[in-house]
Amino acid sequence: MTRADAPLPTPTGELWPGKAYPLGATYDGAGTNFALFSEVAERVELCLFDADGTETRITLPEVDYFVWHGYIPGIEPGQRYGYRVHGAYEPEAGLRCNPNKLLLDPYAKAIDGTFEWNQSLFSYNFGDPDSRNDDDSAASMPKSVVINPFFDWGNDRPPEHEYADTVIYEAHVKGLTQTHPDIPEQIRGTYTGVAHPVMIEHLKSLGVTAIELMPVHHFANDSTLVDKGLSNYWGYNTIGFFAPDFKYTSSTSPGGQVQEFKAMVRALHEAGIEVILDVVYNHTAEGNHMGPTLSMRGIDNPAYYRLVDDDKQYYMDYTGTGNSLNVGHPHALQLIMDSLRYWVTEMHVDGFRFDLASTLAREFYDVDRLAAFFELVQQDPVVSQVKLIAEPWDVGPGGYQVGGFPPQWTEWNGKYRDTVRDFWRGEPATLDEFAYRLSGSADLYEHTGRRPVASINFVIAHDGFTLRDLVSYNEKHNEANGEDNNDGESHNRSWNCGAEGPTDDAGITALRARQERNFLTTLLLSQGVPMICHGDELGRTQQGNNNGYCQDSELTWIDWDAVDTDLLAFTRVVSALRANHPVFRRRRFFSGKPVGRRGQGGLPDIAWFAPDGSEMSDEDWGAGFSKSVAVFLNGHGIPDRDARGQRVLDDSFVLCFNAHYEAIEFTLPPKEFGAAWQLVVFTGPEEETPADEVPGGGTLTVDAHSAVVLQALSAEA
């Protein structure tokens, strides 16, 4: 039902001019101000929906600076609404206004309902992209929701962990808790489930200081996936940059997801855990010129999207998803900055991981580290103070930008992932690269004034094999995705250890377990910021599927009934070692120069040794056949601060890595580096554990495909 410009459904029936700022729907306790930017609109109708779906259309009375606005007394939280924008429909000129299509507010703080994929959501007739379709889409569209902005934060304060002390845990809100037996069923897979005491205790036991949530901005399930009985599980298909997705809420009231999200953040903060959001500002769910008209396309297409210069009916696509947000336009940039600021100030999140961040740096064509987006972030007093993590690539030309982001940013270090995978699977000529990655990737970050913490180290992320699958499969097995196994990365740098997939061979199973421990040890003891992918500490598998983006099922959820308790215990031990010893989380790059007072002139802060005990030479680094190396980390004289701000000192370690297929005898550094060494971590089989204590200059055998971590017991003065 529709009532065009009917009496307002409010106690007073009044419509006031309102204000052009802030954009979106803003409830002040007495009524709601509505404001929508559109430079191409000729008229804008606000559409209010009753509980039974009856629509009332109200022409917004004022427009200032291309912002259409009005204030309605009595409109309260829970009110569902949308917009209809009247203007030119000339796709060849980039104009796609069509008032028959109900549009989501780009600034909606909550969205209620799902898309019912049918002809009405598209502005052209199927089979004829040059035609115009005027079917009304309101009945098939979710609705924007006016929210209650008030929330009792109590004494909430951000944990504000320094990067050097940070351990990130990448997780999917639903997949993390959907099967957890100790979490009440009605809150599994929700924001409340993430904040459940059982889940918080698990994170704290791993030493996690920040949980990085895969996209929680409201997203659309692609019609192509829905038709196959699949879904956009990962959520990289945003249509609401301010709205936490209602799919992850246990609340039944429109807009209730906002309160639930805030309660989750408050609980995690109380436990000392930061909340980082994976955000997708590079594109939206409206896709290319064949996509639906859901929001920004019908509001102001050329302002919000990058269009092809010489044929504006088409979209520039640097993301592989059909469109790219137009970061060269001030209002598109404002949308991004307003969204970031909102999530920090109103939702209390602690940082962001930017999906395909190179796209945001394409102000014109090339990736530009001086782009307006970076300038706005740097000068913003709110956004500049939280954790900013770039996925430093996109699919456009010159898009791979690892090491190329501004000093304020940290980066997912794709080179770390590739090098560590290659090293442990025994690839040739990776030893020098492995040393760079282990010591903080100075070759990538030092020249721009950044520190080791600029490197977000990871071996596994949501996109690709799980850790268990990385050591169990040589090939991807994505048949369940319905694309004939053509989707997903084919070059995974994985090694199945001798059999593809599940096996009863005890030797292969033991080798796989050893490799998992190798990867976790390397990750947690490398300089930089480690990121663990959810479930890797538990032995999670996706049965060889390396592209679970469309699998909202047991395939991608953590199976809490199949936890590898030994691997979990091992992960906790290594993470605690990192937390207790600042030599593994340095704030500066190694220099190789002497520090401390021991020996003549002191010992270097880092030293690399061949297995025979000699210091590594250029020839050693260049030997492609070499798969083994030891590193001395000088922990004496490294300043750190405890909880009282008092300066503390730590001791030194030797780490021996053997990626060779045979056991290697290592000669430890001479006694001036350490009079004796105690074994603290061994990734190999328990029955082959080296001696608990080895004298300086002594030898120990490191089993094939194993790592050993030794701590100094004492040293000569």
Disulfide bonds with the S-S distance in Angstrom:
none
